[in-house]
Structure formats: structure tokens, C-alpha cells
Amino acid sequence: MAISESQHRTRRRRESEAPDIPDVSEVRPVAPRLGGAPVLEFRGVTKRYPSGDIGLDQATFSIGRGEFVFLVGSTGSGKSTVMRLLIKELEPSSGTIRVAGHDLSMIKRNRIAYYRRNIGVVFQDFKLLPARTVYDNVAYALQVTGGTRREIRDKVPDILRLTGLSLKLHNTPDQLSGGEQQRVSIARAFVNHPPLLLADEPTGNLDPETSVDIMRLLYRINRTGTTVLVATHDQAMVDKMRRRVLELSQGRIIRDEATGLYTRDETTREFARRMRQPPTRPDGV
Amino acid sequence: MKLGFFLKEAIRSMRRSAAPSFAALATVLVTMLVLGVFIPIVQATNGAANSVRGRVEVDVYMNTNANAGDDARVRNELLGLSHVKSVQFVSKEQAYKQQAQTDPQAYALLGSNPLPDTYHVYPDNPSNVLAVHSEIAGTGSGGSGQPIDTSIAKVSNKQSDTQKILEVTNLVTITAAVLTVLLVLASILLIANTIRLSLYARRREVEVMKLVGATDWFIRVPFMIEGVIVGSAGALLAIVILGATKIALLDPLASNWTLIAAPRTIGFTFLVVVLLAAGTLVSAVGSGLSLRRFLRV
């Protein structure tokens, strides 16, 4: 005899009146695009690896300018595949990818380097040039684009100040902590002010405290108008930041929410409904 | 273009990865040393072989009753033959003196001079000696079967010996050539492999450069400059060592042993240039080509 009848009735009434968090299978409106064509567009993109594994399966989505998007999903869900397709390390088996309106398949092999200069990339393992100072690491990104010595002298200290590394100018990566190394990586990715910044598990090797700092940095970069796409399974971060979430599972996009959480939220009613149904996999968006 | 930038990059990366660079330098040094010793040896061998071939000749023995007129006539006939470069006359008196030196007692027993006048006929090319012989002796096709002049008693060319000499010297030259090619090939492979290893150790770096948007050539040039520096340094060191060895050991020996001095080697300067060019070129090109593998990242 746990609950009285009246209490039970009240609860039922409350539930029926309570504002429902909408059914997750509905499509949520995406964040409003700030002007013009999308920065990034995947249309029916499939990637099949030579080993037979499916990297992506008919992925379709678009990201507008200035958006901050999380790409979530378990290992092997296709997050890294998306990143590698975007930097043209891989070619899609089918489908079209457009970046800033340009079809990526139109970019010839000898132009890939020029294309990559428009995208800043940050990786989980930092990928810094070893035995080079912080200054030289960031400067390299400018030298590659033919920056003059004066340009480098102006821009590099600036970006290092923005990322909080002013005191570490002359240190080499092995003298830096993980968080500092990632900042250098971000500084290098952003020094050319690219329109798109990709981050593949940027906080994967970092502790929670440092992860917050890094995400703050990425957020600040997004505020300058840069489109940011972050692949992560840092659940806490996604939940805290409440940005657009693209969820992948086994290569398919199963969710695209404007201000999503890492895991989908359910009301108890939906939970009950789901429990009573025969087990099915939810449809993709 | 920005050669200064690339040069600085090359020097930096050499300082950073000292061990692999040194390994490459040592490899170039060793291979150049081996080549530097081998090439003069090959040349001396070829020179000796050629001088042996040069002594191949046809001996024409005149009748013992031939006089000066016959000698002169035969001489002109011989010079008129094709493939004859020169003709050397040894009179019976000279022949007697030469032979008497080898065996004075035997020749003292002889009363008169049994030796004939001799013409040593030298062909323009050692391989033509047999043709010349058959012309003089008339044994060739279209020949009369008789020597071209009645005053000629006998034509000798030590046929089997000549054949052997030609074959052996040919073999020596061919073997030397094959060995040289193999050695050069081995040197190239060795240097290229060492360079590949040092680049393999730096493939992460190359990967990062590609991700940041560096073009293939932007990545390649510093490595190739490194190859040039390492290659020329290795070759120069080898040259210095070879030169020191030559001055310290060989030149004193050469004054005593004509075998070393006689076959004129191509000259040390030319060897220097060849080694330097080889070392530098193989290192530079090897670096550039090896990077192709890693630039596929």
C-alpha cells in the first residue's frame, strides 16, 4: 500500500498537464543560419572502407555559417570518418560533400593543400611539430601560406595571447602540458582565421578541468563567426553547452537537434510508451 | 623562391635529427670511399689489359737471303695493307744481339747468324690482328695461299697465344665493367635506404605538415636540401681521406713500383668531381623520391 488513491490521481493529472518535452522523433528546428548558403553540406554521403566496414551510410545534413555543432556517437559511429572526409584525407564512396558551396570531389589532388588552408583542424593527439617551439609551430601555418616574416611577427604573438600561451612562446611541445599543447594546436588551426574549424575529440586526452578551458576557447572562436564542428564523446561538455547535436550510430545520422543533450531526453510517458512497444531501432532523421 | 627559408629549415631539421642525418652521411662516406678505391683499380686493370692487347703483333720473317731492296719492297707492301698501323724492322744483326743476351753460351756456339730480318707488324686494333695475319700469309679467303711476297719466309702470330690474350683481356674488361655497375647500384641502394629510414622516423612531422596545408614541394625542398648537404659532406670527407691516403701511401710507392704509376689513372681531380657529384645527386634525388611514399599521407 504505497500511495493513496487521491495522490495517485493527482500525479496522473499532473503528468497529463505537464508540459511535455516533445517527442524526440520529431525534427527539431535547426539554429537559424546567419546569412546565405550553408558552410557545410553532406548529401547522401556513404563511405565504405576497403575492409568492408561502413564508415558513413547515406549521411545528409548541412551546417550554416557561424554554427557550433557537436558530432556525437560511440566509437566507430562515423565521427572520424566525417572529419577525414572534410579534410579530404578520404574520398566518399557515393554522395556529395559541399564546403562553402564547392563540391569537394572537384578539388584535384594537387589543390588539396590549398583547400586545407581554409580549414583549421584540431586533433585528440594535438599533432604538433616536435622539437619546434610554440612560436614556430604556429608560425609554420603562416609560412605554409607564404606569410612574410613581418606578418608572422604580428600575428603569432596575437593568437598566442588569445589562447593564453604568451608565456610559453619558446617552449617545445615536450615541455608543455596536454592542455597547453592543445591550445597551441588550436592557435595554429585558427591563426589564418579559417571560416571552418574542425575538432576531432579535442578533449580526449585531457582532464575535465582542462577540457572546460579548451571548450571555452572553441566557444570564443565560434563567437568570432567561425563555424565550429566538434566530434566528441565528452558527455558533460555537450550537455553543458547545449548546442546543436548531430548523433551518429553505425554510420547513420539518427538525431539532429538544435539544442540537444549528449543523450536524448525522455519524459516518463515516452519511456513507458517505449517500454510497451516491441523493440525497434528509432528511425533516422 | 624562398630558398633562404628552406635552407634554414633544412639546417634546423638536421640539427634536430642528428643521428639519422649522421647515419646518412656515414653511408655516403663509406660508399664513396669504396668507389674511390675501386674506380682507379678498375682503370689500372683496363689500362694493363689494353697495353697487353697493344703488344699483339704479326711477325714477318724474311728469307735469309733477302737484301735491302727486298726489305724495302716488303716494308711498303706491309704498310699498304689495311688495318696495319705500323711496321717495325729488326735487322738480323739486331735480332742476333737481342737473342744473344738471353742465352749467350748457346749463341756463342753458333758460327754464323741464323736469324732472319724481321718485321713486327702492328695492327691498328688488336682485334684485327688475325685479319692482318691472314692477309700477309695469304691464308684468308681470296688469298693465294702464299705470302704476299716471295721474300717472306714465314708469317707468325702465335695464333693460339694471341687468341688467348684477346679473350682474357676482353673478359677482364667486361668483368671490371660489370663489377663497377654492381658496385654503383649497391651504393645507390644503400644511400637511398639510409635516407628512407631517416625519413620514416619523421613521417609524423610530414603528416602534420600535410594537414596544415603545405604543398608537396613545400615539404620536399628542405629534405632535398638536407640530402644535398649530407651527400656533399660525405663525399668531401671521402675525398679528403682518399687524397690523404694517396699522398701518404701511394705516391712514395709509385716512385718505386712502375706498375702503380704506369697506367695513367684519369687523374685525381676528375675522380673528385665524379664522387662529389655522385654523392650529392644520389642523396638529393633519393630524399625527394623517398618522400613520395610518405607524401601519400
HADDOCK unambig.tbl for C-alpha pairs under 7 A between the chains (distance, minus, plus):
assign (segid A and resid 113 and name CA) (segid B and resid 210 and name CA) 6.92 0.50 0.50
assign (segid A and resid 113 and name CA) (segid B and resid 213 and name CA) 4.25 0.50 0.50
assign (segid A and resid 113 and name CA) (segid B and resid 214 and name CA) 5.70 0.50 0.50
assign (segid A and resid 113 and name CA) (segid B and resid 215 and name CA) 5.36 0.50 0.50
assign (segid A and resid 114 and name CA) (segid B and resid 213 and name CA) 6.00 0.50 0.50
assign (segid A and resid 116 and name CA) (segid B and resid 211 and name CA) 6.90 0.50 0.50
assign (segid A and resid 116 and name CA) (segid B and resid 212 and name CA) 6.65 0.50 0.50
assign (segid A and resid 116 and name CA) (segid B and resid 213 and name CA) 5.00 0.50 0.50
assign (segid A and resid 117 and name CA) (segid B and resid 212 and name CA) 6.38 0.50 0.50
assign (segid A and resid 117 and name CA) (segid B and resid 213 and name CA) 4.93 0.50 0.50
assign (segid A and resid 127 and name CA) (segid B and resid 208 and name CA) 6.20 0.50 0.50
assign (segid A and resid 128 and name CA) (segid B and resid 208 and name CA) 6.99 0.50 0.50
assign (segid A and resid 129 and name CA) (segid B and resid 205 and name CA) 5.74 0.50 0.50
assign (segid A and resid 129 and name CA) (segid B and resid 208 and name CA) 6.84 0.50 0.50
assign (segid A and resid 131 and name CA) (segid B and resid 16 and name CA) 6.92 0.50 0.50
assign (segid A and resid 141 and name CA) (segid B and resid 212 and name CA) 6.07 0.50 0.50
assign (segid A and resid 144 and name CA) (segid B and resid 213 and name CA) 6.78 0.50 0.50
assign (segid A and resid 144 and name CA) (segid B and resid 214 and name CA) 5.24 0.50 0.50
